Amino acid sequence: MTRKEFITSREHVFTNMQLALLNVIEDYMRSKNINRVQLSKELGVSKGYVSQVLNADYDHKMSKLVDLALSSNKIPLLLFVDADRFVKNDIANKTWELIPVKRPHSVTFEKKGATINDNNSLEVKKKSKVKSGKNASSK
């Protein structure tokens, strides 16, 4: 199996996602100084379920991943990257990291004439009718 085949395999991608969740939960447990039993009580799930998660012996729905992340005070972000670009970056020994950027104060959608302002309200500008012909220049 080539490196490209390996890093783009379902198993590799899935395992990395499981490990990322595992790290989040373990970091949370350390920060709260709690054990598996205490975590299960905090989450309202069985001890067996916590063991499954911490042993990476699960394949849950996305909603459960979100629940587990949020209960650990984390926001899961899902990033889709072109596979060829991913492989090229891997060859160059580069990893992926999301960098937060400042939102623009307002965004204008020119075709629709709408603007989203700082308070996230949407303003729609009405188009004015332009007169044409000889009467248009007299006003």
PEJOQUI-V47800 format. One record per residue. RES is the residue in one letter. PSI is psi in radians with two decimals (none if undefined). Layout:
res: (RES:RES)
psi: (PSI:PSI)
This chain:
res: (M:T:R:K:E:F:I:T:S:R:E:H:V:F:T:N:M:Q:L:A:L:L:N:V:I:E:D:Y:M:R:S:K:N:I:N:R:V:Q:L:S:K:E:L:G:V:S:K:G:Y:V:S:Q:V:L:N:A:D:Y:D:H:K:M:S:K:L:V:D:L:A:L:S:S:N:K:I:P:L:L:L:F:V:D:A:D:R:F:V:K:N:D:I:A:N:K:T:W:E:L:I:P:V:K:R:P:H:S:V:T:F:E:K:K:G:A:T:I:N:D:N:N:S:L:E:V:K:K:K:S:K:V:K:S:G:K:N:A:S:S:K)
psi: (2.29:2.88:-0.74:-0.81:-0.68:-0.91:-0.27:0.16:2.63:-0.78:-0.77:-0.84:-0.80:-0.78:-0.70:-0.65:-0.74:-0.78:-0.65:-0.78:-0.74:-0.79:-0.71:-0.82:-0.75:-0.70:-0.73:-0.79:-0.72:-0.75:-0.55:-0.12:0.92:2.75:-3.08:-0.69:-0.78:-0.66:-0.76:-0.69:-0.74:-0.68:-0.28:0.63:2.96:2.77:-0.64:-0.66:-0.79:-0.73:-0.74:-0.82:-0.82:-0.28:0.13:0.69:1.06:2.83:1.35:2.98:2.76:-0.63:-0.61:-0.67:-0.78:-0.80:-0.81:-0.73:-0.83:-0.65:-0.34:0.23:0.68:2.60:2.04:2.31:2.28:2.18:2.21:2.19:2.46:2.26:-0.73:-0.71:-0.70:-0.80:-0.76:-0.74:-0.64:-0.75:-0.66:0.15:0.63:2.52:3.00:2.43:2.38:2.33:2.11:2.44:2.65:2.36:2.56:2.65:-0.62:2.60:2.27:2.29:1.73:-0.72:-0.60:-0.29:0.55:2.59:2.37:2.10:-3.13:-0.64:0.29:0.35:2.63:2.16:2.27:2.11:2.28:2.40:2.32:2.51:2.33:2.21:2.53:2.91:-2.92:-0.43:-0.38:-0.63:-0.27:-0.25:none)
